[in-house]
Amino acid sequence: MSIFTKQDPLPVLVVRDVHQLVLALRGALGQASEGERPGLERALALAVEVEASSDEELGGRWALRRVEDAGFTGALDSVSAVKALRDAEPGLSLRQAVALMKQAVAAEKTDAAGPATT
């Protein structure tokens, strides 16, 4: 067996509790005054967008926050970005850090494109 085919599971546990927030915002919107409606509608749209995010997007955003919090400002698709992530999260294997940084690059591109229009 080659060491290059082994897959380490990613250690990022994605907790999806945004569904309860979406339900609460919908309930509040149903009882809102006209002055409250625009803010609640925007909040609901954002929560629905987050709810639709994939585990990979959420994992990528987590990795992006970790390297930014560590002070990293270089290219996310670089070796130094992987090192910064592993320094910030010492329990990550090299494979895991590379996979997470690939997700971070994809998440950054998605976030830069702006919200999807429906």
VMD Tcl script that builds the backbone (N, CA, C; Angstrom):
set m [mol new atoms 354]
animate dup $m
set s [atomselect $m all]
$s set {name element resname resid chain x y z} {
  {N N MET 1 A 0.840 -1.168 0.000}
  {CA C MET 1 A 0.000 0.000 0.000}
  {C C MET 1 A 0.893 1.241 0.000}
  {N N SER 2 A 0.574 2.189 -0.835}
  {CA C SER 2 A 1.337 3.428 -0.934}
  {C C SER 2 A 0.889 4.418 0.135}
  {N N ILE 3 A 1.836 5.166 0.666}
  {CA C ILE 3 A 1.464 6.187 1.650}
  {C C ILE 3 A 0.689 7.319 1.003}
  {N N PHE 4 A 0.743 7.427 -0.302}
  {CA C PHE 4 A 0.074 8.519 -1.000}
  {C C PHE 4 A -1.400 8.250 -1.264}
  {N N THR 5 A -1.878 7.057 -0.991}
  {CA C THR 5 A -3.296 6.762 -1.201}
  {C C THR 5 A -4.080 6.725 0.102}
  {N N LYS 6 A -3.387 6.773 1.214}
  {CA C LYS 6 A -4.063 6.750 2.509}
  {C C LYS 6 A -4.830 8.055 2.713}
  {N N GLN 7 A -6.015 7.955 3.196}
  {CA C GLN 7 A -6.835 9.136 3.444}
  {C C GLN 7 A -7.047 9.322 4.933}
  {N N ASP 8 A -6.517 10.407 5.484}
  {CA C ASP 8 A -6.776 10.750 6.878}
  {C C ASP 8 A -8.123 11.453 6.931}
  {N N PRO 9 A -8.980 11.076 7.854}
  {CA C PRO 9 A -10.235 11.816 7.969}
  {C C PRO 9 A -9.951 13.234 8.448}
  {N N LEU 10 A -10.691 14.179 7.920}
  {CA C LEU 10 A -10.498 15.556 8.354}
  {C C LEU 10 A -11.040 15.717 9.763}
  {N N PRO 11 A -10.301 16.386 10.636}
  {CA C PRO 11 A -10.683 16.490 12.038}
  {C C PRO 11 A -11.677 17.610 12.326}
  {N N VAL 12 A -12.174 18.268 11.301}
  {CA C VAL 12 A -13.091 19.381 11.511}
  {C C VAL 12 A -14.508 18.834 11.594}
  {N N LEU 13 A -15.128 19.030 12.726}
  {CA C LEU 13 A -16.507 18.606 12.920}
  {C C LEU 13 A -17.406 19.792 12.596}
  {N N VAL 14 A -18.262 19.625 11.614}
  {CA C VAL 14 A -19.160 20.700 11.219}
  {C C VAL 14 A -20.450 20.555 12.010}
  {N N VAL 15 A -20.767 21.579 12.772}
  {CA C VAL 15 A -21.994 21.588 13.559}
  {C C VAL 15 A -22.986 22.478 12.838}
  {N N ARG 16 A -24.097 21.904 12.492}
  {CA C ARG 16 A -25.103 22.655 11.744}
  {C C ARG 16 A -26.313 22.919 12.635}
  {N N ASP 17 A -26.283 24.017 13.346}
  {CA C ASP 17 A -27.429 24.390 14.163}
  {C C ASP 17 A -28.137 25.613 13.599}
  {N N VAL 18 A -27.766 26.002 12.400}
  {CA C VAL 18 A -28.358 27.181 11.779}
  {C C VAL 18 A -29.838 26.950 11.438}
  {N N HIS 19 A -30.257 25.704 11.320}
  {CA C HIS 19 A -31.655 25.419 10.997}
  {C C HIS 19 A -32.596 26.015 12.051}
  {N N GLN 20 A -32.212 25.905 13.321}
  {CA C GLN 20 A -33.032 26.484 14.392}
  {C C GLN 20 A -33.101 28.000 14.265}
  {N N LEU 21 A -32.010 28.609 13.864}
  {CA C LEU 21 A -31.989 30.057 13.647}
  {C C LEU 21 A -32.912 30.444 12.502}
  {N N VAL 22 A -32.883 29.687 11.426}
  {CA C VAL 22 A -33.765 29.953 10.284}
  {C C VAL 22 A -35.224 29.881 10.721}
  {N N LEU 23 A -35.568 28.857 11.491}
  {CA C LEU 23 A -36.943 28.725 11.972}
  {C C LEU 23 A -37.340 29.899 12.864}
  {N N ALA 24 A -36.438 30.306 13.752}
  {CA C ALA 24 A -36.717 31.430 14.650}
  {C C ALA 24 A -36.892 32.730 13.869}
  {N N LEU 25 A -36.048 32.947 12.875}
  {CA C LEU 25 A -36.168 34.164 12.057}
  {C C LEU 25 A -37.460 34.172 11.251}
  {N N ARG 26 A -37.841 33.021 10.732}
  {CA C ARG 26 A -39.123 32.946 9.992}
  {C C ARG 26 A -40.294 33.257 10.915}
  {N N GLY 27 A -40.244 32.730 12.148}
  {CA C GLY 27 A -41.299 33.012 13.114}
  {C C GLY 27 A -41.352 34.483 13.470}
  {N N ALA 28 A -40.184 35.078 13.693}
  {CA C ALA 28 A -40.122 36.504 14.023}
  {C C ALA 28 A -40.600 37.357 12.861}
  {N N LEU 29 A -40.283 36.945 11.651}
  {CA C LEU 29 A -40.705 37.692 10.470}
  {C C LEU 29 A -42.226 37.685 10.337}
  {N N GLY 30 A -42.848 36.585 10.717}
  {CA C GLY 30 A -44.306 36.494 10.656}
  {C C GLY 30 A -45.009 37.430 11.627}
  {N N GLN 31 A -44.310 37.855 12.674}
  {CA C GLN 31 A -44.898 38.732 13.682}
  {C C GLN 31 A -44.281 40.134 13.662}
  {N N ALA 32 A -43.443 40.417 12.688}
  {CA C ALA 32 A -42.692 41.672 12.677}
  {C C ALA 32 A -43.516 42.853 12.197}
  {N N SER 33 A -43.165 44.020 12.729}
  {CA C SER 33 A -43.759 45.267 12.230}
  {C C SER 33 A -43.091 45.621 10.905}
  {N N GLU 34 A -43.653 46.566 10.193}
  {CA C GLU 34 A -43.080 46.975 8.910}
  {C C GLU 34 A -41.654 47.490 9.065}
  {N N GLY 35 A -41.356 48.158 10.160}
  {CA C GLY 35 A -40.014 48.679 10.390}
  {C C GLY 35 A -38.985 47.594 10.652}
  {N N GLU 36 A -39.413 46.479 11.225}
  {CA C GLU 36 A -38.510 45.370 11.540}
  {C C GLU 36 A -38.285 44.437 10.351}
  {N N ARG 37 A -39.224 44.419 9.417}
  {CA C ARG 37 A -39.194 43.448 8.326}
  {C C ARG 37 A -37.909 43.473 7.486}
  {N N PRO 38 A -37.435 44.642 7.028}
  {CA C PRO 38 A -36.245 44.613 6.165}
  {C C PRO 38 A -35.026 43.968 6.834}
  {N N GLY 39 A -34.779 44.282 8.094}
  {CA C GLY 39 A -33.638 43.691 8.795}
  {C C GLY 39 A -33.807 42.193 8.993}
  {N N LEU 40 A -35.004 41.771 9.358}
  {CA C LEU 40 A -35.249 40.341 9.550}
  {C C LEU 40 A -35.178 39.578 8.225}
  {N N GLU 41 A -35.657 40.202 7.150}
  {CA C GLU 41 A -35.578 39.544 5.839}
  {C C GLU 41 A -34.126 39.346 5.422}
  {N N ARG 42 A -33.283 40.342 5.675}
  {CA C ARG 42 A -31.860 40.232 5.336}
  {C C ARG 42 A -31.193 39.164 6.203}
  {N N ALA 43 A -31.502 39.165 7.494}
  {CA C ALA 43 A -30.939 38.165 8.397}
  {C C ALA 43 A -31.368 36.759 7.970}
  {N N LEU 44 A -32.618 36.596 7.600}
  {CA C LEU 44 A -33.116 35.298 7.149}
  {C C LEU 44 A -32.403 34.859 5.875}
  {N N ALA 45 A -32.213 35.773 4.937}
  {CA C ALA 45 A -31.518 35.428 3.691}
  {C C ALA 45 A -30.089 34.965 3.970}
  {N N LEU 46 A -29.399 35.641 4.877}
  {CA C LEU 46 A -28.035 35.241 5.232}
  {C C LEU 46 A -28.010 33.874 5.909}
  {N N ALA 47 A -28.953 33.642 6.821}
  {CA C ALA 47 A -29.005 32.354 7.520}
  {C C ALA 47 A -29.311 31.211 6.555}
  {N N VAL 48 A -30.204 31.446 5.604}
  {CA C VAL 48 A -30.530 30.421 4.604}
  {C C VAL 48 A -29.307 30.131 3.740}
  {N N GLU 49 A -28.534 31.168 3.405}
  {CA C GLU 49 A -27.319 30.985 2.614}
  {C C GLU 49 A -26.297 30.135 3.369}
  {N N VAL 50 A -26.122 30.406 4.654}
  {CA C VAL 50 A -25.189 29.617 5.467}
  {C C VAL 50 A -25.696 28.182 5.596}
  {N N GLU 51 A -26.997 28.033 5.755}
  {CA C GLU 51 A -27.585 26.690 5.879}
  {C C GLU 51 A -27.314 25.850 4.633}
  {N N ALA 52 A -27.242 26.500 3.471}
  {CA C ALA 52 A -27.025 25.793 2.216}
  {C C ALA 52 A -25.549 25.488 1.958}
  {N N SER 53 A -24.641 25.993 2.785}
  {CA C SER 53 A -23.202 25.767 2.594}
  {C C SER 53 A -22.859 24.295 2.805}
  {N N SER 54 A -21.923 23.805 2.006}
  {CA C SER 54 A -21.476 22.419 2.144}
  {C C SER 54 A -20.487 22.297 3.305}
  {N N ASP 55 A -20.263 21.075 3.736}
  {CA C ASP 55 A -19.273 20.827 4.781}
  {C C ASP 55 A -17.889 21.302 4.339}
  {N N GLU 56 A -17.580 21.134 3.043}
  {CA C GLU 56 A -16.288 21.566 2.514}
  {C C GLU 56 A -16.144 23.087 2.594}
  {N N GLU 57 A -17.212 23.817 2.278}
  {CA C GLU 57 A -17.157 25.275 2.387}
  {C C GLU 57 A -16.942 25.705 3.833}
  {N N LEU 58 A -17.664 25.075 4.738}
  {CA C LEU 58 A -17.522 25.425 6.152}
  {C C LEU 58 A -16.136 25.066 6.681}
  {N N GLY 59 A -15.617 23.904 6.287}
  {CA C GLY 59 A -14.266 23.515 6.690}
  {C C GLY 59 A -13.219 24.465 6.123}
  {N N GLY 60 A -13.415 24.875 4.884}
  {CA C GLY 60 A -12.503 25.828 4.264}
  {C C GLY 60 A -12.529 27.177 4.949}
  {N N ARG 61 A -13.719 27.640 5.319}
  {CA C ARG 61 A -13.824 28.913 6.037}
  {C C ARG 61 A -13.175 28.824 7.412}
  {N N TRP 62 A -13.311 27.665 8.058}
  {CA C TRP 62 A -12.663 27.462 9.358}
  {C C TRP 62 A -11.150 27.559 9.199}
  {N N ALA 63 A -10.600 26.855 8.195}
  {CA C ALA 63 A -9.152 26.873 7.968}
  {C C ALA 63 A -8.685 28.291 7.627}
  {N N LEU 64 A -9.452 28.989 6.835}
  {CA C LEU 64 A -9.109 30.367 6.484}
  {C C LEU 64 A -9.053 31.255 7.719}
  {N N ARG 65 A -10.037 31.119 8.601}
  {CA C ARG 65 A -10.026 31.900 9.854}
  {C C ARG 65 A -8.829 31.544 10.720}
  {N N ARG 66 A -8.500 30.267 10.785}
  {CA C ARG 66 A -7.370 29.838 11.631}
  {C C ARG 66 A -6.060 30.446 11.142}
  {N N VAL 67 A -5.812 30.431 9.818}
  {CA C VAL 67 A -4.546 30.989 9.335}
  {C C VAL 67 A -4.544 32.513 9.427}
  {N N GLU 68 A -5.693 33.139 9.222}
  {CA C GLU 68 A -5.767 34.594 9.372}
  {C C GLU 68 A -5.550 34.994 10.822}
  {N N ASP 69 A -6.159 34.252 11.753}
  {CA C ASP 69 A -5.972 34.532 13.177}
  {C C ASP 69 A -4.513 34.351 13.600}
  {N N ALA 70 A -3.817 33.465 12.913}
  {CA C ALA 70 A -2.400 33.232 13.203}
  {C C ALA 70 A -1.509 34.303 12.577}
  {N N GLY 71 A -2.108 35.224 11.826}
  {CA C GLY 71 A -1.353 36.313 11.228}
  {C C GLY 71 A -0.844 36.043 9.825}
  {N N PHE 72 A -1.249 34.942 9.224}
  {CA C PHE 72 A -0.798 34.611 7.876}
  {C C PHE 72 A -1.490 35.513 6.865}
  {N N THR 73 A -0.697 36.090 5.940}
  {CA C THR 73 A -1.260 36.991 4.936}
  {C C THR 73 A -0.861 36.620 3.515}
  {N N GLY 74 A -0.181 35.507 3.340}
  {CA C GLY 74 A 0.292 35.106 2.013}
  {C C GLY 74 A -0.769 34.371 1.211}
  {N N ALA 75 A -0.303 33.726 0.154}
  {CA C ALA 75 A -1.184 32.968 -0.736}
  {C C ALA 75 A -1.674 31.702 -0.040}
  {N N LEU 76 A -2.976 31.457 -0.135}
  {CA C LEU 76 A -3.557 30.299 0.541}
  {C C LEU 76 A -3.159 28.973 -0.092}
  {N N ASP 77 A -2.738 29.008 -1.345}
  {CA C ASP 77 A -2.361 27.767 -2.017}
  {C C ASP 77 A -0.847 27.522 -1.944}
  {N N SER 78 A -0.220 28.078 -0.920}
  {CA C SER 78 A 1.224 27.940 -0.769}
  {C C SER 78 A 1.578 26.965 0.348}
  {N N VAL 79 A 2.824 26.511 0.313}
  {CA C VAL 79 A 3.346 25.643 1.371}
  {C C VAL 79 A 3.318 26.383 2.706}
  {N N SER 80 A 3.611 27.681 2.686}
  {CA C SER 80 A 3.631 28.442 3.941}
  {C C SER 80 A 2.235 28.548 4.555}
  {N N ALA 81 A 1.182 28.513 3.735}
  {CA C ALA 81 A -0.182 28.520 4.276}
  {C C ALA 81 A -0.464 27.207 5.000}
  {N N VAL 82 A -0.034 26.103 4.420}
  {CA C VAL 82 A -0.206 24.799 5.063}
  {C C VAL 82 A 0.569 24.769 6.375}
  {N N LYS 83 A 1.787 25.308 6.359}
  {CA C LYS 83 A 2.587 25.360 7.586}
  {C C LYS 83 A 1.911 26.225 8.641}
  {N N ALA 84 A 1.361 27.361 8.232}
  {CA C ALA 84 A 0.676 28.242 9.180}
  {C C ALA 84 A -0.517 27.532 9.809}
  {N N LEU 85 A -1.249 26.767 9.020}
  {CA C LEU 85 A -2.397 26.027 9.552}
  {C C LEU 85 A -1.932 24.948 10.522}
  {N N ARG 86 A -0.873 24.245 10.166}
  {CA C ARG 86 A -0.367 23.196 11.060}
  {C C ARG 86 A 0.226 23.784 12.338}
  {N N ASP 87 A 0.816 24.979 12.246}
  {CA C ASP 87 A 1.315 25.641 13.449}
  {C C ASP 87 A 0.145 26.056 14.341}
  {N N ALA 88 A -0.943 26.528 13.715}
  {CA C ALA 88 A -2.123 26.956 14.477}
  {C C ALA 88 A -2.878 25.764 15.059}
  {N N GLU 89 A -2.850 24.653 14.348}
  {CA C GLU 89 A -3.546 23.425 14.766}
  {C C GLU 89 A -2.558 22.262 14.706}
  {N N PRO 90 A -1.727 22.096 15.730}
  {CA C PRO 90 A -0.662 21.086 15.695}
  {C C PRO 90 A -1.139 19.644 15.511}
  {N N GLY 91 A -2.378 19.347 15.786}
  {CA C GLY 91 A -2.878 17.984 15.642}
  {C C GLY 91 A -3.185 17.581 14.209}
  {N N LEU 92 A -3.100 18.505 13.274}
  {CA C LEU 92 A -3.400 18.188 11.872}
  {C C LEU 92 A -2.229 17.468 11.219}
  {N N SER 93 A -2.548 16.442 10.456}
  {CA C SER 93 A -1.509 15.802 9.649}
  {C C SER 93 A -1.256 16.690 8.427}
  {N N LEU 94 A -0.189 16.408 7.728}
  {CA C LEU 94 A 0.117 17.167 6.515}
  {C C LEU 94 A -1.012 17.011 5.500}
  {N N ARG 95 A -1.494 15.789 5.325}
  {CA C ARG 95 A -2.594 15.530 4.380}
  {C C ARG 95 A -3.840 16.328 4.737}
  {N N GLN 96 A -4.180 16.336 6.011}
  {CA C GLN 96 A -5.363 17.061 6.464}
  {C C GLN 96 A -5.208 18.560 6.226}
  {N N ALA 97 A -4.041 19.091 6.551}
  {CA C ALA 97 A -3.809 20.527 6.372}
  {C C ALA 97 A -3.870 20.915 4.892}
  {N N VAL 98 A -3.297 20.093 4.030}
  {CA C VAL 98 A -3.351 20.369 2.591}
  {C C VAL 98 A -4.800 20.353 2.111}
  {N N ALA 99 A -5.560 19.346 2.522}
  {CA C ALA 99 A -6.966 19.256 2.104}
  {C C ALA 99 A -7.767 20.462 2.599}
  {N N LEU 100 A -7.546 20.855 3.843}
  {CA C LEU 100 A -8.264 22.007 4.394}
  {C C LEU 100 A -7.886 23.307 3.688}
  {N N MET 101 A -6.609 23.456 3.338}
  {CA C MET 101 A -6.210 24.673 2.639}
  {C C MET 101 A -6.774 24.707 1.220}
  {N N LYS 102 A -6.922 23.541 0.585}
  {CA C LYS 102 A -7.595 23.501 -0.725}
  {C C LYS 102 A -9.045 23.945 -0.568}
  {N N GLN 103 A -9.686 23.496 0.499}
  {CA C GLN 103 A -11.063 23.934 0.770}
  {C C GLN 103 A -11.106 25.425 1.061}
  {N N ALA 104 A -10.082 25.942 1.747}
  {CA C ALA 104 A -10.022 27.375 2.054}
  {C C ALA 104 A -9.898 28.202 0.779}
  {N N VAL 105 A -9.093 27.733 -0.159}
  {CA C VAL 105 A -8.946 28.436 -1.446}
  {C C VAL 105 A -10.288 28.468 -2.159}
  {N N ALA 106 A -10.974 27.336 -2.195}
  {CA C ALA 106 A -12.281 27.272 -2.858}
  {C C ALA 106 A -13.300 28.153 -2.143}
  {N N ALA 107 A -13.288 28.140 -0.813}
  {CA C ALA 107 A -14.232 28.963 -0.047}
  {C C ALA 107 A -13.964 30.442 -0.267}
  {N N GLU 108 A -12.683 30.813 -0.335}
  {CA C GLU 108 A -12.343 32.218 -0.562}
  {C C GLU 108 A -12.843 32.675 -1.926}
  {N N LYS 109 A -12.712 31.828 -2.942}
  {CA C LYS 109 A -13.205 32.164 -4.278}
  {C C LYS 109 A -14.721 32.304 -4.266}
  {N N THR 110 A -15.398 31.403 -3.572}
  {CA C THR 110 A -16.856 31.453 -3.481}
  {C C THR 110 A -17.293 32.718 -2.757}
  {N N ASP 111 A -16.627 33.036 -1.652}
  {CA C ASP 111 A -16.981 34.226 -0.872}
  {C C ASP 111 A -16.695 35.503 -1.659}
  {N N ALA 112 A -15.605 35.506 -2.448}
  {CA C ALA 112 A -15.245 36.688 -3.238}
  {C C ALA 112 A -16.253 36.931 -4.354}
  {N N ALA 113 A -16.883 35.841 -4.836}
  {CA C ALA 113 A -17.875 35.980 -5.902}
  {C C ALA 113 A -19.138 36.643 -5.403}
  {N N GLY 114 A -19.319 36.672 -4.089}
  {CA C GLY 114 A -20.499 37.315 -3.504}
  {C C GLY 114 A -21.644 36.350 -3.377}
  {N N PRO 115 A -22.740 36.829 -2.766}
  {CA C PRO 115 A -23.887 35.948 -2.546}
  {C C PRO 115 A -24.555 35.564 -3.859}
  {N N ALA 116 A -25.042 34.350 -3.871}
  {CA C ALA 116 A -25.765 33.875 -5.043}
  {C C ALA 116 A -27.097 34.602 -5.167}
  {N N THR 117 A -27.484 34.873 -6.391}
  {CA C THR 117 A -28.767 35.544 -6.602}
  {C C THR 117 A -29.797 34.507 -6.999}
  {N N THR 118 A -30.947 34.595 -6.374}
  {CA C THR 118 A -32.007 33.631 -6.692}
  {C C THR 118 A -33.249 34.347 -7.068}
}
mol reanalyze $m
mol bondsrecalc $m
mol representation Tube
mol addrep $m
